[in-house]
Amino acid sequence: PTVFVEFSRQRGLAADGRCKAFSDAADGTGWAEGVGVLAVERLSDARRRGHRVLAVVRGSAVNQDGASNGLTAPSGPSQERVIARALADARLTAGDVDVVEAHGTGTRLGDPIEAQALLATYGRGRSADRPLWLGSLKSNIGHAQAAAGVAGVIKMVMAMRHGVLPRSLHVGVPSSHVDWSSGGVEVLTRARAWPVVERARRAAVSAFGVSGTNAHVVLEQAPEEAGDAEAVPGPVKHPVPVVVSGVSAGALDAGLGRLAALVESDGGLGVGEVGWSAAQRSVFGHRAVVVASGREELLAGLRAPVVSGVAGSVGRSVLVFPGQGTQWAGMGAELLDSSPVFAARMGECAAALSPLVGWDLLEVVRSGEGLERVDVVQPVTWAVMVSLAEVWAACGVKPDAVVGHSQGEIAAAVVSGALSLEDGARVVALRSQVIGRVLAGAGGMASVALPADVV
């Protein structure tokens, strides 16, 4: 707790824990924790490798002002110099930047010094209708310390992509300790559409350390390639699970409603993006899972999820293995390449089936040929089910019981250990061959009545 104790002794912490950046009500910072990751590579390499480019680093600069007039007191002249160097590195003028994501901690000392440095650099000569917009993510999430700068970069990248300038919270009246009339800088007291410009959108991000290190980076909207503007995410190739959770049933319902509203309002969101982003969030006890391959299916599921419950309310799990009719051409083919666990178990199944059948398991899975034959489809689906159970086990899902029907019953026996893999392969292969001969001869199935006491 040292950082809390020391800063509270200096009266550097806000009593309510909220960062009121550039506000007249600023009374200290509020600590937070965070981690941010950026994947950075040369633009030419990214294009050549087919990577999705979210933004471009146009220029950057770092300096160190040495001993200042106190541990946390920033140096205005050093901030002005680092901004000028970053603009020079970017080969831009101050008027070429639309918004600055400030260091903006919400302190009475630091914010006015930073604001004056911005007014002296970005604010000079700007027209009244094109001010430099000023915001701080610390008003939203607190001061994430070492992750504060990278969080600001992420915020500005997303803001450029969506064409929105997010508002800073808790501002109220901009600080009276700043002469805002000395330049064209305006605090984002409300969210605004990104200004219409005849060039790429640009934003700058500042991060200043208590040791006197100052950093400033200029970001630019990613250049469009042919067809980028018209590209609209279509349905994903396979269904995607979207997990939503909450601390209570009411919170879960509210979360489902918020996500549905977001998907409905943003036509560019694909199901895959929503599923991936939802999986990165904290997971609480009350959960719902929506499985969808398109936007309309996702929206319908968010409004009335079929699968929901409370984690930990049921202590046991069962794997259910179906019979014939669940197969489709190409099932398991991608997993052969993407899951080493699945591929290894399928290889073992192929070796066990090889002496018993006249076809190759892995070739059938990849091509889909022969699945119309019962003596092929039943051993293939048996092998896929056995191998999927191995994948679940590798993920930590070990069932308390297994149950199945037809070849699924044989798969369940192998997964439970009642049959060895080789015995399971023999049973499913010979059984399917007998059924195939019966069907080919227009025969029928027979049932035998047994006494009630026969088990």
DAHU-V162338 format. One record per residue. N is the residue number from 0. SS is DSSP state (A for helix, B for strand, O for the rest). PHI is phi in degrees with one decimal (NA if undefined). OMEGA is omega in whole degrees, 0 to 359 (NA if undefined). Layout:
n=[N,N]
ss=[SS,SS]
phi=[PHI,PHI]
omega=[OMEGA,OMEGA]
This chain:
n=[0,1,2,3,4,5,6,7,8,9,10,11,12,13,14,15,16,17,18,19,20,21,22,23,24,25,26,27,28,29,30,31,32,33,34,35,36,37,38,39,40,41,42,43,44,45,46,47,48,49,50,51,52,53,54,55,56,57,58,59,60,61,62,63,64,65,66,67,68,69,70,71,72,73,74,75,76,77,78,79,80,81,82,83,84,85,86,87,88,89,90,91,92,93,94,95,96,97,98,99,100,101,102,103,104,105,106,107,108,109,110,111,112,113,114,115,116,117,118,119,120,121,122,123,124,125,126,127,128,129,130,131,132,133,134,135,136,137,138,139,140,141,142,143,144,145,146,147,148,149,150,151,152,153,154,155,156,157,158,159,160,161,162,163,164,165,166,167,168,169,170,171,172,173,174,175,176,177,178,179,180,181,182,183,184,185,186,187,188,189,190,191,192,193,194,195,196,197,198,199,200,201,202,203,204,205,206,207,208,209,210,211,212,213,214,215,216,217,218,219,220,221,222,223,224,225,226,227,228,229,230,231,232,233,234,235,236,237,238,239,240,241,242,243,244,245,246,247,248,249,250,251,252,253,254,255,256,257,258,259,260,261,262,263,264,265,266,267,268,269,270,271,272,273,274,275,276,277,278,279,280,281,282,283,284,285,286,287,288,289,290,291,292,293,294,295,296,297,298,299,300,301,302,303,304,305,306,307,308,309,310,311,312,313,314,315,316,317,318,319,320,321,322,323,324,325,326,327,328,329,330,331,332,333,334,335,336,337,338,339,340,341,342,343,344,345,346,347,348,349,350,351,352,353,354,355,356,357,358,359,360,361,362,363,364,365,366,367,368,369,370,371,372,373,374,375,376,377,378,379,380,381,382,383,384,385,386,387,388,389,390,391,392,393,394,395,396,397,398,399,400,401,402,403,404,405,406,407,408,409,410,411,412,413,414,415,416,417,418,419,420,421,422,423,424,425,426,427,428,429,430,431,432,433,434,435,436,437,438,439,440,441,442,443,444,445,446,447,448,449,450,451,452,453,454]
ss=[O,A,A,A,A,A,A,A,A,O,O,O,B,O,O,O,O,O,O,O,O,O,B,O,O,O,O,O,B,O,B,O,O,O,O,O,O,O,O,O,O,O,A,A,A,A,A,A,A,O,O,O,O,O,B,B,B,B,B,B,B,B,B,B,O,O,O,O,O,O,O,O,O,O,O,A,A,A,A,A,A,A,A,A,A,A,A,A,A,A,O,O,O,A,A,A,O,O,B,B,B,O,O,O,O,O,O,O,O,A,A,A,A,A,A,A,A,A,A,A,A,O,O,O,O,O,O,O,O,O,O,B,B,B,B,O,O,A,A,A,A,O,B,O,A,A,A,A,A,A,A,A,A,A,A,A,A,A,A,A,A,A,O,B,B,O,O,O,O,O,O,O,O,B,O,O,O,O,O,A,A,A,O,O,B,B,B,O,O,O,O,B,B,O,O,O,O,O,O,O,O,B,B,B,B,B,B,B,O,O,O,O,B,B,B,B,B,B,B,B,B,O,O,O,O,O,O,O,O,O,O,O,O,O,O,O,O,O,O,B,B,B,B,B,B,B,O,O,A,A,A,A,A,A,A,A,A,A,A,A,A,A,A,A,A,O,O,O,O,O,A,A,A,A,A,A,A,A,A,O,O,O,O,O,O,B,B,B,B,B,B,B,O,O,A,A,A,A,A,A,A,A,A,O,O,O,B,B,B,B,O,O,O,O,O,O,O,B,B,B,B,O,O,O,O,O,O,O,O,O,O,O,A,A,A,A,A,A,O,A,A,A,A,A,A,A,A,A,A,A,A,A,A,A,O,O,O,O,O,O,A,A,A,A,A,A,A,O,O,O,O,O,O,A,A,A,A,A,A,A,A,A,A,A,A,A,A,A,A,A,A,A,A,A,O,O,O,O,O,O,B,B,B,B,O,O,A,A,A,A,A,A,A,A,A,A,O,O,O,O,A,A,A,A,A,A,A,A,A,A,A,A,A,A,A,A,A,A,A,A,O,O,O,O,O,O,O,O,O,O,O,O,O,O,O]
phi=[NA,-56.0,-63.2,-70.5,-64.5,-64.8,-71.2,-69.6,-66.3,-84.7,59.9,-99.2,-107.5,-69.1,-62.8,-96.8,76.8,-104.7,-84.9,-103.5,-60.8,59.4,-101.1,-67.6,-93.7,-56.8,-140.4,128.2,-92.1,-135.5,-72.4,-141.9,-125.6,-174.7,-138.1,-132.6,-128.0,-120.9,-97.1,-122.9,-151.3,-58.4,-59.8,-64.1,-68.4,-61.6,-64.7,-64.9,-87.7,75.2,-78.3,-77.5,-94.8,-92.0,-167.7,-121.2,-82.4,-82.1,-171.1,-157.9,-158.8,-136.6,-143.3,-138.6,-89.7,68.1,-71.6,-103.9,-89.1,166.3,-57.7,-112.2,-81.6,-77.6,-107.7,-60.6,-59.6,-65.6,-65.3,-62.1,-67.6,-68.6,-65.8,-62.0,-67.7,-65.7,-65.2,-65.2,-64.1,-83.3,58.0,-131.8,-103.6,-58.7,-71.6,-86.3,-112.2,-91.1,-150.4,-120.5,-87.0,-81.3,-63.9,37.1,-83.2,91.3,-99.5,-69.3,-88.0,-71.3,-61.9,-61.4,-63.8,-65.2,-61.6,-65.8,-65.0,-68.8,-62.8,-73.6,-105.1,-79.8,-81.3,-70.9,75.9,-84.6,-75.1,-62.4,-88.5,-132.9,-72.5,-80.0,-84.8,-129.2,-143.9,-149.3,-66.9,-61.8,-68.7,-92.0,-117.5,85.7,-88.6,-82.5,56.5,-64.3,-94.7,-64.5,-66.5,-66.9,-64.7,-64.8,-62.8,-60.9,-59.1,-70.2,-61.5,-68.9,-64.1,-63.9,-64.6,-95.4,68.1,-131.4,-101.2,-67.0,-80.8,-91.1,-83.5,61.9,-82.2,64.8,-95.9,-57.2,-52.7,-79.6,-85.7,-117.0,-86.5,-65.0,-77.3,-81.1,-170.9,-90.6,-125.5,-136.9,-73.8,-80.2,-77.7,-148.0,-68.1,-136.7,-68.3,-61.8,-56.8,-73.2,-131.2,-90.5,-163.0,-67.2,-67.2,-136.7,-140.2,-121.9,-130.6,-110.4,-145.3,-123.6,-99.4,-66.8,-84.0,101.9,-84.1,-122.6,-131.7,-143.9,-129.0,-108.7,-106.8,-132.8,-55.1,-63.2,-66.4,-80.0,-99.8,-56.5,91.4,-59.6,-64.9,-91.5,-68.8,-124.5,-57.2,-95.2,-62.6,-70.7,-68.2,-130.1,-58.4,-120.5,-82.6,-117.4,-102.3,-124.2,-139.9,-156.9,-77.5,-148.6,-62.2,-66.3,-65.5,-64.0,-60.5,-65.4,-64.4,-62.6,-65.9,-64.5,-67.2,-62.3,-64.5,-65.2,-62.9,-67.7,-85.2,-116.8,-67.9,-87.4,-77.0,-91.8,-61.8,-61.7,-62.9,-64.6,-62.5,-66.1,-64.8,-63.1,-70.9,-85.2,-82.3,-60.3,-110.2,-109.1,-67.1,-84.7,-134.3,-138.4,-124.4,-113.8,-108.1,-148.6,-120.1,-149.6,-62.7,-64.6,-65.4,-64.9,-61.3,-61.9,-68.7,-67.5,-78.5,-148.8,-63.9,-81.7,-109.5,-154.1,173.8,-118.9,-62.0,86.9,-75.8,-120.7,-91.2,-124.9,-130.7,-133.1,-97.4,-110.8,-109.6,-82.3,-96.1,-67.2,115.8,-92.9,-80.2,-150.3,-61.2,93.6,-62.4,82.7,-63.9,-68.9,-65.4,-58.7,-91.6,-101.1,-120.5,-58.7,-65.1,-61.8,-62.8,-65.5,-68.9,-63.7,-62.5,-66.4,-64.4,-62.0,-65.5,-71.1,-82.9,-52.4,-71.9,-106.3,-130.4,-101.1,-142.7,-102.0,-56.6,-67.6,-65.6,-66.0,-62.0,-73.6,-94.8,77.8,-79.1,93.8,-69.1,-76.7,-92.8,-66.1,-74.9,-105.2,-65.1,-69.5,-63.2,-65.8,-66.0,-58.0,-64.3,-63.4,-65.9,-61.8,-72.3,-63.7,-62.3,-66.8,-64.1,-59.7,-62.7,-65.2,-88.2,94.3,-94.4,-120.2,-71.4,-81.0,-153.7,-132.5,-149.3,-158.6,-131.1,57.4,-64.3,-67.1,-66.7,-69.8,-62.0,-62.0,-64.9,-69.8,-63.9,-77.0,94.4,-67.3,-124.0,-73.3,-60.6,-66.3,-65.8,-62.1,-62.2,-64.4,-64.3,-69.6,-70.1,-67.8,-60.6,-67.2,-68.9,-64.8,-61.0,-62.2,-68.5,-63.0,-66.0,-66.1,-93.3,56.5,-79.2,-138.5,-98.4,-116.6,-124.2,-124.6,-79.5,-115.4,-60.4,-63.9,-88.2,-88.6,-106.9]
omega=[188,184,178,183,184,181,177,178,178,185,181,181,176,182,181,177,184,177,181,188,176,180,175,180,182,181,178,182,176,186,175,175,179,175,177,181,175,173,187,173,179,182,180,178,180,179,182,182,180,179,179,182,182,179,181,172,185,180,180,178,176,172,184,184,177,182,176,185,179,184,185,182,181,179,180,179,178,178,178,181,182,177,180,180,179,177,178,178,179,183,181,170,181,181,180,182,186,188,174,170,190,171,167,185,182,178,182,182,188,184,179,178,179,181,180,177,178,178,182,182,183,189,185,173,179,179,183,182,178,181,168,180,189,179,178,179,180,176,180,189,185,182,183,172,184,180,185,182,181,176,177,177,180,179,183,176,180,179,178,182,183,178,182,172,183,180,171,182,170,181,185,178,177,188,177,177,181,176,184,181,183,180,183,177,183,180,180,178,173,179,181,170,179,182,178,182,180,180,176,174,180,178,176,181,178,173,184,180,180,181,179,177,180,178,179,181,178,181,181,177,181,179,180,172,181,177,181,186,183,186,178,181,177,179,177,185,181,177,183,176,176,184,177,181,179,181,178,178,178,179,177,179,180,179,177,180,180,180,177,179,179,180,182,184,183,181,181,181,175,181,179,178,181,180,181,182,180,181,180,185,175,182,179,189,181,189,173,179,176,179,186,175,179,185,182,178,177,180,179,180,179,180,180,183,181,183,177,180,181,181,178,181,177,187,185,181,181,171,181,182,184,177,184,180,180,187,170,181,179,181,178,184,180,179,177,181,187,183,177,180,179,183,181,180,176,176,177,178,179,179,180,182,189,180,189,184,181,180,182,184,185,177,180,180,181,184,184,182,176,182,177,180,183,181,175,188,182,174,180,180,174,181,179,181,178,182,176,177,177,177,178,180,179,178,178,180,179,189,173,179,176,178,181,180,179,178,175,177,178,176,180,179,179,182,180,182,179,175,172,179,181,178,177,178,180,181,184,180,182,179,182,178,176,179,179,179,178,180,180,180,179,178,181,178,182,174,183,178,180,176,184,184,179,180,NA]
